[in-house]
């Protein structure tokens, strides 16, 4: 069945910088914000924008992600052009897995041929943001672009991690460098560079032509940023950048926050993005029902706060507490508490991110931690207050965030 727009979400990355959170799952499958997965944000953006034909390209440690897509994003079979389907690497073009982002699309040309869309949307599956993709799509059509790249200003010192673009007054791209050592700043703003967000809209014919040429080039690394986009620029193709600062989300209470975008590629960045949610008016608004972020449905009961005696009050201050959690005579401050967690009496949780089904023992003290699923913290344990002690049992980031892996058996500290 022919459709106007077909979307691919790139969800095959290893996410090595997020280990141990990615020890058993791919980066897009990592839980975030108490009840979501990272991939829920890009999928919600596409669905909210009216793009309902979506393939999710998976590769490394994909089981958790595949199960999540089946339980959370299953449309049923009534409408053939509305689907979200996980597509593992299938070695359609040779005895190799996906060799790069461009090769991942090239290996799935059969899916494009099946639908023959006018254009193809290719988004990453590992960022936290809200985007009205319809606005980007309308810009792409209006300017007559062959490819449009979502763009955002970033500090010049961080621009080395991104593709960096230069544009003219009409936002036509005049220069593109992938992860340059010396990024070109925005004219008049030496502290900023215009970075690619890794989100693209291609005209189908242009995409297929360029990817066929790239696949035939033995010197290519088969990556959009390193190979395909520079080749398009050199060939004089109509390439445009879409200014993410133009992004407007229906129902937003503060348009200035519509440009929130976080690359949660490191443990520290992941932690800070979770901490952003604690604000009274967070930049990332999870409560806007005109632009819902969908999560896995569940039948867990509401969060519960119990005990109200001196020194034993169940309370959470400036925190997010998800369904099924019980705060039992404990204090939670500046934290994100995932589903089905239990914080037992006289314990304290400060500035921490707890994923699903974490049990904090009676009298324990937790500070600046990321605790993955199904972890039991022993009674009276102390974590996050002494870096040397923490490093004996757990992974500790450079900034001092303690990370406890999924299903880790936490032995009491022996001094």
C-alpha positions as CSV (number, residue, x, y, z in Angstrom):
1,X,0.0,0.0,0.0
2,X,1.5,3.4,-1.0
3,X,2.0,5.9,1.8
4,X,3.3,9.5,1.7
5,X,5.8,9.1,4.5
6,X,7.7,6.1,5.8
7,X,9.8,6.4,9.0
8,X,12.8,4.4,10.1
9,X,14.1,4.7,13.7
10,X,17.7,3.7,14.2
11,X,17.8,1.6,17.4
12,X,20.7,-0.7,16.9
13,X,23.5,1.1,18.8
14,X,25.5,-0.6,21.5
15,X,25.5,2.4,23.9
16,X,28.8,1.3,25.4
17,X,29.2,4.6,27.3
18,X,26.0,3.8,29.2
19,X,27.3,0.6,30.6
20,X,26.3,-1.1,33.0
21,X,22.8,0.1,32.0
22,X,23.4,-1.3,28.6
23,X,24.9,-4.6,29.7
24,X,21.7,-6.5,28.9
25,X,19.8,-4.0,26.6
26,X,20.4,-1.6,23.8
27,X,20.5,2.1,24.5
28,X,17.0,2.9,23.2
29,X,15.6,0.3,25.6
30,X,17.1,1.9,28.7
31,X,14.4,3.0,31.1
32,X,14.1,6.8,31.7
33,X,12.0,9.1,33.8
34,X,10.5,6.4,36.0
35,X,8.2,4.7,33.6
36,X,9.4,5.2,30.0
37,X,12.1,3.8,27.7
38,X,14.3,6.2,25.8
39,X,12.8,5.1,22.5
40,X,9.3,6.1,23.7
41,X,10.1,9.7,23.0
42,X,11.0,9.5,19.3
43,X,8.1,7.1,18.7
44,X,5.6,9.4,20.5
45,X,6.9,12.3,18.4
46,X,6.3,10.5,15.2
47,X,2.8,9.2,16.2
48,X,1.8,12.6,17.6
49,X,3.0,14.1,14.2
50,X,0.7,11.9,12.2
51,X,3.5,9.5,11.0
52,X,2.1,6.0,11.6
53,X,4.2,3.8,9.4
54,X,7.4,3.1,11.3
55,X,10.1,0.5,11.2
56,X,12.5,0.2,14.1
57,X,15.9,-1.1,13.0
58,X,17.5,-3.2,15.8
59,X,20.8,-5.1,16.1
60,X,22.7,-5.3,19.4
61,X,21.0,-6.8,22.5
62,X,17.6,-6.2,21.0
63,X,15.4,-8.6,23.0
64,X,14.4,-6.1,25.7
65,X,13.6,-3.5,23.0
66,X,11.6,-6.0,20.8
67,X,9.5,-7.0,23.8
68,X,8.8,-3.4,24.7
69,X,7.7,-2.6,21.2
70,X,5.3,-5.6,21.3
71,X,3.7,-4.7,24.6
72,X,3.6,-0.9,24.2
73,X,3.5,-0.1,20.5
74,X,1.3,-2.8,19.0
75,X,-1.4,-1.2,16.8
76,X,-3.1,-4.4,15.8
77,X,-3.9,-5.3,12.2
78,X,-7.0,-3.3,11.3
79,X,-5.1,-0.6,9.3
80,X,-2.3,-1.9,7.2
81,X,-0.5,1.4,6.9
82,X,-0.4,1.9,10.7
83,X,2.4,-0.1,12.3
84,X,5.5,0.0,14.4
85,X,7.6,-3.1,13.6
86,X,11.0,-4.1,14.8
87,X,13.4,-5.1,12.0
88,X,16.5,-7.0,13.0
89,X,19.6,-7.1,10.8
90,X,18.9,-9.8,8.2
91,X,22.1,-9.8,6.0
92,X,20.1,-9.1,2.9
93,X,23.1,-7.6,1.0
94,X,25.9,-10.0,2.1
95,X,27.5,-11.8,5.0
96,X,27.6,-8.8,7.3
97,X,25.5,-6.9,9.8
98,X,24.7,-3.2,9.6
99,X,28.1,-1.5,8.8
100,X,26.8,2.0,9.4
101,X,23.7,4.1,9.5
102,X,23.4,4.4,5.8
103,X,24.0,0.7,5.3
104,X,21.2,-0.1,7.7
105,X,18.7,1.7,5.4
106,X,20.3,0.2,2.3
107,X,19.9,-3.3,3.6
108,X,16.2,-2.6,4.1
109,X,15.4,-1.1,0.6
110,X,12.8,-3.9,0.2
111,X,10.7,-2.1,2.8
112,X,10.9,1.1,0.9
113,X,10.0,-0.6,-2.3
114,X,7.0,-2.3,-0.7
115,X,5.5,1.1,0.3
116,X,7.0,3.5,-2.3
117,X,6.6,6.5,-0.1
118,X,7.2,10.1,-1.4
119,X,9.7,10.6,1.4
120,X,11.5,8.8,4.1
121,X,12.0,10.0,7.7
122,X,15.1,8.6,9.4
123,X,15.4,9.4,13.1
124,X,17.7,8.2,15.9
125,X,16.1,6.2,18.7
126,X,18.3,7.4,21.6
127,X,17.6,11.0,22.5
128,X,15.2,12.7,24.9
129,X,13.1,15.4,23.2
130,X,9.8,16.5,21.9
131,X,9.6,17.4,18.2
132,X,6.7,18.3,16.0
133,X,7.9,16.4,12.9
134,X,5.0,17.7,10.8
135,X,6.6,21.2,11.0
136,X,9.9,19.9,9.8
137,X,8.2,18.0,7.1
138,X,6.3,21.1,5.9
139,X,9.6,23.0,5.8
140,X,11.2,20.2,3.8
141,X,8.3,20.3,1.2
142,X,8.2,24.1,1.0
143,X,11.9,24.7,0.2
144,X,12.0,21.7,-2.2
145,X,14.7,19.9,-0.3
146,X,16.2,16.5,-1.2
147,X,17.2,16.1,2.4
148,X,16.4,18.1,5.5
149,X,18.5,17.8,8.7
150,X,17.2,18.8,12.1
151,X,19.7,21.3,13.6
152,X,20.4,22.7,17.0
153,X,23.0,25.1,18.3
154,X,25.5,23.5,20.7
155,X,28.5,24.9,22.7
156,X,31.5,25.0,20.5
157,X,33.5,22.7,22.8
158,X,30.8,20.0,22.5
159,X,30.4,20.3,18.7
160,X,33.2,17.9,18.1
161,X,30.8,15.1,19.0
162,X,28.3,16.0,16.2
163,X,28.0,16.7,12.5
164,X,28.5,20.5,12.1
165,X,26.7,22.5,9.4
166,X,27.0,25.9,7.9
167,X,23.9,27.5,6.2
168,X,22.9,30.5,4.2
169,X,20.2,33.0,5.0
170,X,17.6,30.5,3.7
171,X,19.0,27.6,5.8
172,X,20.4,25.9,2.7
173,X,23.4,23.9,3.9
174,X,26.7,25.2,2.5
175,X,29.1,23.1,4.6
176,X,29.0,19.9,6.6
177,X,31.7,18.3,8.7
178,X,31.2,15.1,10.7
179,X,32.7,15.4,14.2
180,X,35.3,18.0,13.2
181,X,38.4,18.7,15.4
182,X,37.9,22.5,14.9
183,X,34.1,23.1,14.5
184,X,33.1,26.2,12.5
185,X,31.1,28.5,14.7
186,X,27.8,30.2,13.9
187,X,28.5,33.6,12.3
188,X,28.5,36.2,15.1
189,X,28.4,33.5,17.8
190,X,31.9,32.1,18.3
191,X,30.7,30.1,21.3
192,X,28.2,28.1,19.3
193,X,28.1,25.7,16.3
194,X,25.1,24.4,14.4
195,X,24.9,20.7,15.1
196,X,23.0,17.9,13.4
197,X,20.5,16.1,15.6
198,X,20.8,13.0,13.5
199,X,17.2,13.3,12.3
200,X,16.7,13.4,8.5
201,X,13.9,13.7,6.0
202,X,14.8,12.4,2.5
203,X,13.0,12.4,-0.8
204,X,12.7,8.7,-1.6
205,X,14.4,8.9,-5.1
206,X,17.3,10.9,-3.8
207,X,17.8,8.6,-0.8
208,X,17.9,5.5,-2.9
209,X,20.2,6.9,-5.5
210,X,22.7,8.1,-2.9
211,X,22.6,4.9,-0.9
212,X,23.2,2.8,-4.0
213,X,26.2,4.9,-4.9
214,X,27.5,4.7,-1.3
215,X,27.1,0.9,-1.2
216,X,29.2,0.6,-4.4
217,X,32.0,2.7,-2.9
218,X,34.5,0.3,-1.2
219,X,36.2,3.3,0.6
220,X,33.0,4.3,2.4
221,X,32.2,3.6,6.0
222,X,28.5,3.7,4.9
223,X,27.5,6.3,7.4
224,X,25.1,9.2,6.8
225,X,27.3,11.8,8.6
226,X,30.7,10.7,7.4
227,X,29.8,9.7,3.8
228,X,26.4,10.2,2.4
229,X,25.7,13.8,3.4
230,X,29.1,15.1,2.4
231,X,28.7,13.4,-0.9
232,X,25.3,15.0,-1.4
233,X,26.8,18.4,-0.6
234,X,29.7,17.9,-3.0
235,X,27.2,17.0,-5.7
236,X,25.2,20.2,-5.3
237,X,22.1,18.5,-3.9
238,X,19.3,20.5,-2.3
239,X,20.2,20.1,1.4
240,X,18.5,22.2,4.1
241,X,18.7,22.5,7.8
242,X,15.5,22.8,9.9
243,X,16.0,25.1,12.8
244,X,14.9,23.2,15.9
245,X,14.3,26.5,17.7
246,X,11.2,26.8,15.4
247,X,9.7,23.7,17.0
248,X,6.3,24.3,18.6
249,X,4.5,21.6,20.6
250,X,0.7,21.8,20.8
251,X,-0.5,22.4,24.3
252,X,2.9,23.6,25.5
253,X,2.7,26.0,28.4
254,X,6.1,27.5,27.6
255,X,7.3,27.6,24.0
256,X,10.9,28.3,25.2
257,X,11.0,24.7,26.5
258,X,9.9,23.2,23.1
259,X,13.5,23.1,22.1
260,X,14.6,20.7,24.9
261,X,16.9,18.0,23.5
262,X,19.3,15.8,25.3
263,X,21.8,13.3,24.0
264,X,21.9,10.8,27.0
265,X,24.9,9.0,25.6
266,X,26.8,9.0,28.9
267,X,25.9,8.0,32.4
268,X,26.3,11.6,33.7
269,X,24.2,13.0,30.8
270,X,21.5,10.3,31.5
271,X,21.5,11.2,35.2
272,X,21.2,14.9,34.6
273,X,18.4,14.5,32.1
274,X,16.5,12.5,34.7
275,X,17.2,15.2,37.3
276,X,15.7,17.8,34.9
277,X,12.3,16.2,35.5
278,X,12.3,17.3,39.2
279,X,11.8,21.0,38.5
280,X,8.6,22.7,39.4
281,X,8.2,23.7,35.8
282,X,10.5,21.2,34.0
283,X,11.9,22.0,30.5
284,X,10.6,18.6,29.4
285,X,6.9,18.6,30.2
286,X,5.5,15.1,30.7
287,X,2.1,16.4,31.7
288,X,1.0,17.9,28.4
289,X,-1.8,15.7,27.2
290,X,-1.9,17.3,23.8
291,X,1.5,15.7,23.2
292,X,1.5,12.6,25.3
293,X,4.6,10.4,25.7
294,X,3.4,6.9,25.7
295,X,4.7,4.2,28.1
296,X,4.1,0.5,28.6
297,X,0.6,-0.1,29.9
298,X,0.3,-1.7,33.3
299,X,-2.1,-2.6,36.0
300,X,-0.1,-1.5,39.0
301,X,-1.8,0.5,41.7
302,X,-1.2,4.1,42.5
303,X,1.9,5.1,44.5
304,X,1.4,5.0,48.3
305,X,2.9,7.0,51.1
306,X,2.5,5.5,54.6
307,X,3.4,6.2,58.3
308,X,3.1,9.6,59.9
309,X,4.9,9.5,63.3
310,X,7.8,11.5,64.5
311,X,10.9,10.4,62.6
312,X,9.0,8.0,60.4
313,X,7.0,9.9,57.8
314,X,6.5,8.6,54.3
315,X,7.3,11.6,52.1
316,X,8.7,12.6,48.7
317,X,9.9,16.2,48.1
318,X,10.5,17.6,44.6
319,X,10.5,14.1,43.2
320,X,8.7,11.8,40.7
321,X,7.1,8.7,42.1
322,X,5.6,6.2,39.7
323,X,2.8,3.6,39.9
324,X,3.1,0.7,42.3
325,X,5.8,2.5,44.5
326,X,5.5,2.5,48.2
327,X,7.3,5.1,50.3
328,X,6.9,3.5,53.8
329,X,8.1,5.8,56.5
330,X,11.0,7.0,54.4
331,X,12.2,10.3,52.9
332,X,12.7,10.8,49.2
333,X,14.2,14.1,48.0
334,X,15.1,15.3,44.5
335,X,14.8,11.8,43.0
336,X,13.0,9.8,40.3
337,X,11.4,6.6,41.7
338,X,10.4,4.0,39.2
339,X,7.5,1.6,39.2
340,X,7.0,-0.9,41.9
341,X,9.9,0.4,44.1
342,X,9.7,0.2,47.9
343,X,11.5,2.6,50.1
344,X,11.4,1.2,53.7
345,X,11.1,2.9,57.0
346,X,13.8,5.3,58.3
347,X,15.7,5.2,54.9
348,X,16.6,8.2,52.9
349,X,17.0,8.6,49.1
350,X,18.5,11.8,47.8
351,X,19.2,12.9,44.2
352,X,18.9,9.4,42.9
353,X,17.3,7.6,39.9
354,X,15.7,4.2,40.8
355,X,14.5,2.0,38.0
356,X,11.7,-0.6,38.3
357,X,11.4,-2.9,41.4
358,X,14.2,-1.5,43.6
359,X,13.9,-2.2,47.3
360,X,15.7,0.1,49.7
361,X,16.2,-1.5,53.0
362,X,15.1,-0.1,56.4
363,X,17.5,2.6,57.6
364,X,19.6,2.7,54.4
365,X,20.9,6.0,53.0
366,X,21.2,6.5,49.2
367,X,22.7,9.6,47.5
368,X,23.5,10.4,43.8
369,X,22.8,6.9,42.6
370,X,21.4,5.2,39.5
371,X,20.0,1.9,40.5
372,X,18.9,-0.5,37.8
373,X,16.0,-3.0,38.0
374,X,15.5,-5.7,40.6
375,X,18.1,-4.5,43.1
376,X,17.8,-5.0,46.9
377,X,19.7,-2.5,49.1
378,X,20.5,-4.1,52.5
379,X,19.1,-2.5,55.6
380,X,21.3,0.4,57.1
381,X,23.6,0.4,54.0
382,X,25.2,3.7,53.0
383,X,25.8,4.4,49.3
384,X,26.9,7.6,47.7
385,X,28.6,9.2,50.6
386,X,32.2,7.8,50.4
387,X,33.6,7.4,46.9
388,X,36.3,4.9,47.9
389,X,33.9,2.7,49.6
390,X,31.4,2.9,46.7
391,X,34.1,2.0,44.2
392,X,34.8,-1.3,46.0
393,X,31.3,-2.5,45.1
394,X,29.9,-0.5,42.2
395,X,30.6,1.5,39.1
396,X,31.3,5.2,39.9
397,X,31.4,7.8,37.2
398,X,34.0,10.6,37.1
399,X,31.4,13.1,38.6
400,X,30.8,10.6,41.4
401,X,27.4,9.1,40.3
402,X,27.1,5.5,41.7
403,X,25.6,3.1,39.2
404,X,24.3,-0.3,40.4
405,X,23.7,-2.8,37.6
406,X,20.5,-4.7,37.0
407,X,19.9,-7.7,39.3
408,X,23.2,-7.0,41.2
409,X,23.4,-8.7,44.6
410,X,24.4,-5.9,46.9
411,X,26.6,-7.2,49.7
412,X,26.8,-5.0,52.9
413,X,30.0,-3.0,52.9
414,X,32.7,-4.6,55.0
415,X,35.0,-2.0,56.5
